[in-house]
Amino acid sequence: MLGKRVATALVLLAILLPPIFFFDSWVWGAVTLVFLAAAAWEWTRLLAGPRAAGGAAAGLALAGIALLAWRETAGWPPSFVLAVCAAATLAWLWLGPMHLRARDARGGGLALAAAWLLACWVALVALRAIGPLALLAAMAVVWVADIAAYFVGRAFGRRKLAPSISPGKSWEGAFGGAVAVALLGLAAAASPSLSSTLPARLVDAWTAPVAVVVLVALAALSIVGDLHESLLKRQAGVKDSGTVLPGHGGVLDRIDALVPVMPAAMLLHRLLG
């Protein structure tokens, strides 16, 4: 299993890193749109079964192609990105916890799932337009929180975070993830080469203590996304959202925490000017 996970991760890096660093941002948009369409297929399959999944994936792909064509011909107005990311972030802050409290991740149905995925894609493209480091720093918030939570939880986890949804998660792990995000965020902010990243911009605009609070809030939002997908799978009676990524499950399994955080990160960039 570990070998499959490592091999799949290397293949994903080989696919994703060149568009981030070496090609125009529209290439990144096209590549990530494929992944988001696959996630739409998986999400729809969990909500409504496989018959509806193909149409949902195609619909999201067509919407993304239209948006990408608009961006390449006329450019996205800053107000468009701001509105999309603000709406998605507010929806996650309101509906995400509500769904978890109600033990029902299916509220909003296909329309909400498509809107959240498309907003994540818009944010990914907009972050790449700021620069590769800004994009990777935003994604790193999720990765650092997840990795640190896993190892801290394994070593010290005692109190379950959401036992009826994801028994493996603990409050200790979540705390460890938050601390790791805060510390690495402050370290990144201190590096002149990372001045375009969100941690550095937060420290410059709002001071280090406020930056820590914001970064920890993003880490918490990543947990909401992770738990939301775990609940969705539990309601559908499946272990993984799909099988397209050997050793990892489905695409949605890999991006569940990114879906709420990317629009929030891009919204913060817009608010910082």
N, C-alpha and C positions, 0 to 999 in steps of 0.2 A: 504493500500500500504506500509506504513512504517513497519507494522508488517511482511509482506512478505519479505521486504528487509532485516530486521534484522535476520529473521529466515534463509534466504538463506545465509547471511554472516556468521552466526554461523556454518552452515553446511560446507561451504567452508573452514572455519578455521579448523574444525575438520578433513577435508580431507587433507589439505595442511600442517598444522603445524607438525604432526608426521613425515612425510618424511624429513622435513627440519631439525628437531632436533634429531630424534631418530633412523633413518635408514641410510643405506649406500646411497651414492649419486645416485646409479643407480635406487633406488626406486623413488627418486625425479624425475629423468629423465623419468621414465615410467609414473608416475602420470601426470606430466606436458605435456608429449607427448599426452595424451588423450585430455587435454584441448586445446592444439595447433591444434590437428586434428579437433576438433569441431569448432575452429575458422576458420580453412581452409574451412570447409564445409560452414560456414556462409559467409565468404568473397567470395567464389566462387559462391554461390547462388546470392549474390548481383551483381556479375559481369556477370555471364552467365546463371543463372537460376538453378533450383534444379536438373536437369538431370546431369549436370556436377559436382555437389557438392560432391556426394558420391565418385566419382573417385579421386577427388582432395584430399579429406580427407584421403582416403585409401593410396594414393601415398605418402602424407606427413608422415603418420604413418609408412609406410614401410621404407621410407628413415630414419626416426628417429630410428626405430628398428635396421637398419643396422649400423647407426652411434653409437648407444648405445652398440651394440655387439662389434664393433671395439674398443670403449673406454674400455670395460671391459676385452678384450683379449690382446690388445697391448697398449692401452692408446692413447689419442689424443696428437699429437705433439704440443708444444706451438705455432709453426708456423701456424698450422691449425686453432686454435682458433683465433689467431691474424688476419689471412687473412679473415676469415669469418666475424669477428666483424668489421674489418676495411672496408671491402667491403659494409656491410650493413649500417654502419654509414655514409660513403660517399654517398651512394645511397639515404639515407634519407635526408641528408643535401642538396643534389642537386635536387632530384626528388620530395621530399615532398613539398617544397615551390613552385616548378614549377607547380605541379598538382594543388595546391591551387590557384595560380595566374591564371591558365588557367581554373579554375572551372571544372576540370575533374580529378577525382580520379581513373579513370579506365586505365590510361596509364600504359603500361607494362604488363597488363593483368594477367592471371593466373600464369605465370612464375615468375613475380616480387612478387606477393602476396605470393606464396609458398616460395620463397627465403627469403623474409623478416620474415615470420613466423618461418621458420626453423632456421634462424640466431638468432632470439630471443630465441628459445629453446636451441640452442647450448650455448648461453650466460648464460641462467638460470642454465644449468647443470654445466658450468665452474665456475660460481659464487658460487654455492653450494659447489663445490670442494674446494674453498678457505676457506669457512666456513659459517655456518648459519648466523652469524652476518653480514658478507660481503654481502651476498645475500639480507638479509632484509634491510640493509642500502641502497642498490641500488634501491630496490623497493620502499623504503620510500621516496625517492626523488619525485617519481611520486605521491604517495599518499598524501604527505604533500602539494605539489604544487596544487593538485586538490582540496583538502579539504579547504585549505586557500583561493584559488581563488573563491570557491563557496561562502564562508561566507563573504569575503571582497566584492565580486561582488554584493551580495544581499544587503549589507549595504551601499556601496558607489558607485556602478557601474553606470556610466552615459554614457561613450563613448563605443560604441560597438566595439568589437575586429574584428569580421567577421560576420556582420549582415546577409549577404546572405547565410552563411554556418551554423552558430550556433548563433542565435540571443541572447541566454542567456549569452554568454561570453562577458566580458568587459575588457578594458585595465586596469582599476583599480583592477579587480580581478586578472589578470595576474601579475600585479605588486605586489599585496599582496602575491600571491603564491611564487614569486621569493624571496621576503623578508623573508618569512617563511622558505623556503629551505635554504637560506644563514644563517639565525640565528641558526636554528636547526643543520645545518651542522657544524657550528663552535662549537656549544655546544657539539656535538658528538665527534668532533676532540679533545676536551679538556678532554675527559674521557679516562683514561688508559685502561679500559675494552673494548673500541671500537677501539683499535689501528689498527685492521685489516680492518676496513671499509674504504670506498673510501674517505670520508671527512678527516679522520685523515691522510691517506696516502698523500692526496693532500697537506695538510698543511705542513706535514713534508718535502715533496719533493720540493714544489713550493711556499711556504709561504701562509699565510692566505688570502691576497687580491686576489692572483691568484686562490686559491681554491674557493673563493666566485664567481669569474667570471665563473669558470668551472661549478660549481653547478647550477648557474643561467642559463647557457647555456643548461644544461641537463633539467632543468625545462621548458625552451623554446621549446626544442625538444619534450618534452611530449605533449605540446600544439599542435605542428605540427601533431603528431600522432593522437591526439583526433580530431582535425579539419579534418584531412584526412578521418577518418572513418565517421564523420558527413557528409562530402561532398559525400562520397560513398553512404551512406544511402539516402541522399537527391536525388541523381541521380537515385537510384533504386526505389524511391517513398515509402520508408518504415520508420517507426519510430525507430524500434529496429533491430539489426542484427539477432535476434532470440528470442526464448521464453524459452530456456532451464533453465534459472535462474529466477525464479519467483521474480518479483519486480525489477529486474535488467536488463532484456532483454536477450541478448545473451552473449556468452563467449567473442566475439569480442568487445562488448560494455564495458566489464570490463577490457580488456587488451590492448585496442587500444593505450593508452599512453605508456604502457610498451614495446610495440613492437619495437619502435625506440630507447628507452632509455637503455634497457638491453644490447644490443651489444655495445653501446657507453660506458656504465659503465665498461663492461668487457675489452674493448679496453684500457681504461684508466688504469685499473689494470695492464694489460700487459705492457703498456708503462712505468709505474712506477717501473717495475722490480719485 
